[in-house]
């Protein structure tokens, strides 16, 4: 019966931890970007006008996840809506969303008063977007440290080498003159 050497087992464990840290870092960065983008969208459209629109169609996209044989599916909904500005009918889309509303329902949207064909469903910044961004930041930072990228950067830049000249105090602190030296007895 063969046993794996402790060195091989440690190497595999370190590799798996590094991969886990990198995955966490990437997922955290993605969450951070999504949260910040969703929070900033309504701020970009601060000068836009809010109006009512009617949902005319709801399309769904089925996303299958085959990662590690976990056949989980998600459905994202996209609303198509219609709104009227100065007697002209416009359409827009909003999504992907996690849940849907019914066709014919009235929703609030914003449109650009200078170009009414431009519209969005992002009305105002949401607290949940800030929470998403903060969670993403925390996960990304944890992933960064778990992955071992920090020590790698230190090694590559040469900052982990012990430089004795930098660590020792300046010589003038230990300059002992004759008056400071301990007196010795002469025989």
N, C-alpha and C positions, 0 to 999 in steps of 0.2 A: 504494500500500500504506500503510495507516494503522498507526501505532505508538501504543500506549497511552502516555500521558504518565507520567513517573516518579511524579508526584504521585498519579495514580489508582492505579497499581500499589502504591505505599506504603500508600495508604488501604485497599485490599483486603487487603493482607498484614496490616496492623494489625487489621483487622476479624476476619480468620480466626484470628489469634493470640488475640484477645480471646474469641472464641467457644470456641476450644479450652481456654482457661483456665477459662472458666465451666463448661464440660462437665466438666473435671477436678475443679473445686471441688465440683460437685454429686455426682459419682461418689464422690469422697473422703469427703464428708459421709455419703453413704449407707453406704459401707463402715465408716466409723467408728461409726455408729449400730448397724449390724448386729453388729459385733464387740463393742461395749459391751453391747448387749442380750443377746447369747448368753452373754457372760461373767457378767452379773448374774443371769440367770434362775436358775441353780442356787443362787446365794447367797440369793435371795429365799425359796427353798424349803429352807433349811437345817434347819428343824425337821420336815420331812416324812420319812416312813418309806420306806425302799427295800424293794422287793419284786420278785418275778418276775412277768412277764406273758407270755401267749402271743399271738403275732401271729395275728389271725383274718382279716385282709384287707389287701390292699395295693392302693391306688388310685394311678393315675399321671395326671399332668397334663402334656400336651405344650405347650411354649411355643415358638412360632415367632417368630423374629427376622427381620423384613424390613428392618432398618436398612441403608441403602446397598446394597440388593439382595443382602446376605449372608444367604441363606436358611438360617441355622443354626438347628437346633432343639435344645431341651433338654428333658429329662424330669425332673420332680420327683415323688418318691414320697411318699405319706402312708400310714403304718401305722395300722391299727385294731387295738387289742389288748384283751385281756380279762384281768382280775385278780380275785382273791377276797380280801375282807377280812371276817373274822368270819363266814364262811359266805355272804356276799352277793356276787354277781357284779356287776362294774362293767366298763364299756368306756371307752376313751379313744382319742384320736388323737394322733399325733406326726408332724410334718413341716412344711414340705416338706424332703425329704432328697435328696441327689444320687444315692444308690444304694439298692437295696432289699435286703431279706432275704426269706427264704422264709416262706410261710404255715406256721404251726405252730411256728416257732422261738421259743424262750424268750428274752426280753430283760429288762433291768433298768429299772424305772421308779421314780418317787417318787410317793407320794400323801399328801394332807393327812389326818392322823389325826383331826382334828375334823370333816372333811367328806370321807370316803373317795371320793366321786364325782369329786373334783378330783385330777387326776394330771398328770404331765409325764414326758417322756423325757429332760429335761435333768438328769443325775445330778450332775455336778461341773463346775466351771469348767475350760475348756480353754485350753492355751497357744496353740493356733491362733487362738482368738478374740481374744487379746491381740495377736497378730501382725496379724490382720485390722484391728483398731482402729488400730494404729500405722501400718500401710500407708495406711489411709483418712485418717488425720490428715496424713501427709506429702503425699499426693496432693492433699488439700484445700488445704493451705498453699501448695503449688507452684501450684495452679490459681488461688488468690487473687492471688498476685504476677504470674503470667503474664497474667491477665485484665486487669490494669491498673486494678483497682478501688481499690487503695491510693492511687495518684496522684489518682484521681477524688475520693476521700474527702478527701484533703489539699486539693485545689482547692476543694471545696465548703465546707470548714470554714475556708478562708482561711489555712491554715498554710504554704502554699508561697510566700507573698508575702515579699519581702525587706523587712524592717522595719529601716531604718538605725538608728533609735534603740535597738533591742534589740541590735543587733550591735556597736555601738560601746561601748568600755569606759567606766566612769563617769568623770566629769570630774575628780574629785579625784586620780585617778592621774596626770593630766597638769598639775596645778596647779603651776606653776613660780613659786616666790617669787624675790625679788631675789637671795638668797644662792645659789640653785641655778642661776640664769641664767648663761650664759657671760659672762665679763668681756670688755668691748670696750675697745680702746685709744682714748684721747681724743687728738685732734690739737691 
